[in-house]
Amino acid sequence: MAKQPTEAQQRATLKRLEKFSRFTDSSIGVPFTRFKFGVEAIIGLVPVVGDFVGLVLSSYVLVEAQRAGASKTVKRRMLRNMVIDFLGGLLPVVGDAFDAIYKANTRNTGLLRNYLEQQLAVEPTPPPFPWKVLIGLSIFIAVMAGWIALIW
């Protein structure tokens, strides 16, 4: 069974994915607007091949989600976003605009962030108090004290 990543590792993963998502989905601003698109939209301009490259790039977020211990439901949603982004990008003419607007990597990073924050918010139950050990040690100490008292 694989070891669960620590909180620090999960936070580092999220930081990497946020940088990656910003680069692929919103690193280039359109002047005089709030609209941003990323490198993936530019790569998607190359018919079919660009969309496959975008799909491969998007799989990085899914791989990191697997490493971070994301649930099957989260990974399924991520895969759905990747497929929607890929198929939308294949559409003639409007596919390139779709690539710039849909931002699957940002969506998937958000899904993973929400999942990990929920996991970190759930504190594990504390272990039960070791009553048996306490009682056993008490009896042992009492027997030893009685034995020492008999010897003296």
C-alpha positions as CSV (number, residue, x, y, z in Angstrom):
1,M,0.0,0.0,0.0
2,A,1.4,3.4,-1.0
3,K,2.3,5.9,1.7
4,Q,0.0,9.0,1.9
5,P,1.8,12.3,1.1
6,T,2.4,14.7,4.0
7,E,0.6,18.0,4.3
8,A,3.8,19.8,3.2
9,Q,4.2,17.6,0.1
10,Q,0.5,18.2,-0.8
11,R,0.9,21.9,-0.4
12,A,4.1,21.8,-2.6
13,T,2.2,19.8,-5.2
14,L,-0.6,22.4,-5.3
15,K,1.9,25.2,-5.6
16,R,3.6,23.5,-8.6
17,L,0.2,22.8,-10.2
18,E,-1.0,26.4,-9.8
19,K,2.2,27.6,-11.6
20,F,1.7,25.0,-14.3
21,S,-2.0,25.9,-14.7
22,R,-1.3,29.6,-14.9
23,F,1.4,28.9,-17.5
24,T,-0.8,26.7,-19.7
25,D,-4.2,28.5,-19.2
26,S,-3.7,32.1,-18.3
27,S,-0.1,33.4,-18.6
28,I,-0.8,35.8,-21.6
29,G,-3.1,38.8,-21.1
30,V,-5.0,40.4,-23.9
31,P,-4.3,44.2,-23.7
32,F,-7.1,46.4,-22.4
33,T,-9.1,43.4,-21.2
34,R,-9.1,41.1,-18.2
35,F,-9.0,38.1,-20.6
36,K,-6.0,35.8,-20.3
37,F,-5.1,32.7,-22.2
38,G,-2.1,30.4,-21.9
39,V,0.5,28.4,-23.9
40,E,-1.9,25.5,-24.4
41,A,-4.3,27.7,-26.5
42,I,-1.3,28.7,-28.7
43,I,-0.2,25.1,-29.1
44,G,-3.8,24.2,-29.9
45,L,-3.6,26.4,-33.0
46,V,-1.8,23.6,-34.7
47,P,-4.6,21.4,-36.0
48,V,-5.1,18.0,-34.2
49,V,-1.4,17.7,-33.2
50,G,-1.7,20.7,-31.0
51,D,-4.7,19.3,-29.3
52,F,-2.9,16.0,-28.6
53,V,0.0,17.9,-27.1
54,G,-2.5,19.9,-24.9
55,L,-4.0,16.6,-23.8
56,V,-0.5,15.3,-22.9
57,L,0.2,18.5,-21.0
58,S,-3.1,18.2,-19.1
59,S,-2.3,14.7,-18.0
60,Y,0.4,16.1,-15.8
61,V,-2.2,17.4,-13.4
62,L,-3.9,14.0,-13.3
63,V,-0.6,12.3,-12.6
64,E,0.1,14.7,-9.7
65,A,-3.5,14.0,-8.4
66,Q,-2.7,10.3,-8.3
67,R,0.5,10.9,-6.4
68,A,-1.3,13.2,-3.9
69,G,-3.8,10.5,-3.2
70,A,-6.9,12.0,-4.8
71,S,-10.1,10.0,-4.8
72,K,-11.4,8.2,-7.9
73,T,-14.2,10.6,-8.1
74,V,-11.9,13.6,-8.3
75,K,-9.7,11.9,-10.9
76,R,-12.8,11.0,-12.9
77,R,-13.9,14.6,-13.0
78,M,-10.4,15.7,-14.0
79,L,-10.4,13.1,-16.8
80,R,-13.8,14.5,-17.9
81,N,-12.4,18.0,-18.0
82,M,-9.5,16.8,-20.1
83,V,-11.7,15.0,-22.6
84,I,-14.0,18.1,-22.9
85,D,-11.0,20.3,-23.5
86,F,-9.6,17.9,-26.1
87,L,-12.8,17.4,-28.0
88,G,-13.7,21.1,-27.8
89,G,-10.3,22.0,-29.2
90,L,-10.9,19.7,-32.2
91,L,-13.9,21.7,-33.4
92,P,-13.0,23.6,-36.6
93,V,-12.8,27.4,-36.1
94,V,-14.4,27.7,-32.6
95,G,-12.1,25.0,-31.1
96,D,-9.2,27.4,-30.7
97,A,-11.4,29.9,-28.9
98,F,-12.8,27.0,-26.8
99,D,-9.2,26.1,-25.8
100,A,-8.5,29.6,-24.6
101,I,-11.8,29.8,-22.6
102,Y,-12.3,26.3,-21.0
103,K,-9.0,26.1,-19.0
104,A,-9.1,22.5,-18.1
105,N,-5.8,22.6,-16.1
106,T,-7.0,25.4,-13.9
107,R,-10.3,23.5,-13.3
108,N,-8.4,20.3,-12.5
109,T,-6.0,22.1,-10.1
110,G,-9.0,23.6,-8.4
111,L,-10.6,20.2,-8.0
112,L,-7.4,18.8,-6.5
113,R,-7.0,21.8,-4.2
114,N,-10.6,21.4,-2.9
115,Y,-10.1,17.7,-2.3
116,L,-6.8,18.2,-0.4
117,E,-8.2,21.0,1.7
118,Q,-11.1,18.8,2.7
119,Q,-8.7,16.0,3.6
120,L,-6.5,18.4,5.6
121,A,-9.5,19.8,7.4
122,V,-10.5,16.4,8.7
123,E,-8.3,15.7,11.8
124,P,-7.7,12.0,12.5
125,T,-9.2,10.7,15.7
126,P,-6.7,10.6,18.5
127,P,-5.6,7.2,19.6
128,P,-7.4,5.7,22.6
129,F,-5.8,6.2,26.0
130,P,-3.6,3.1,26.8
131,W,-5.5,2.0,29.9
132,K,-4.2,-1.6,29.7
133,V,-0.6,-0.4,29.6
134,L,-1.3,1.9,32.6
135,I,-2.9,-0.8,34.6
136,G,-0.3,-3.4,33.7
137,L,2.6,-1.0,34.7
138,S,0.8,-0.2,37.9
139,I,0.5,-3.8,38.8
140,F,4.1,-4.5,37.8
141,I,5.3,-1.6,40.0
142,A,3.2,-2.7,42.9
143,V,4.5,-6.3,42.6
144,M,8.1,-5.1,42.4
145,A,7.6,-2.7,45.4
146,G,6.1,-5.6,47.4
147,W,8.9,-7.9,46.4
148,I,11.5,-5.3,47.4
149,A,9.7,-4.7,50.7
150,L,9.8,-8.5,51.5
151,I,13.5,-8.7,50.7
152,W,14.4,-5.8,53.0
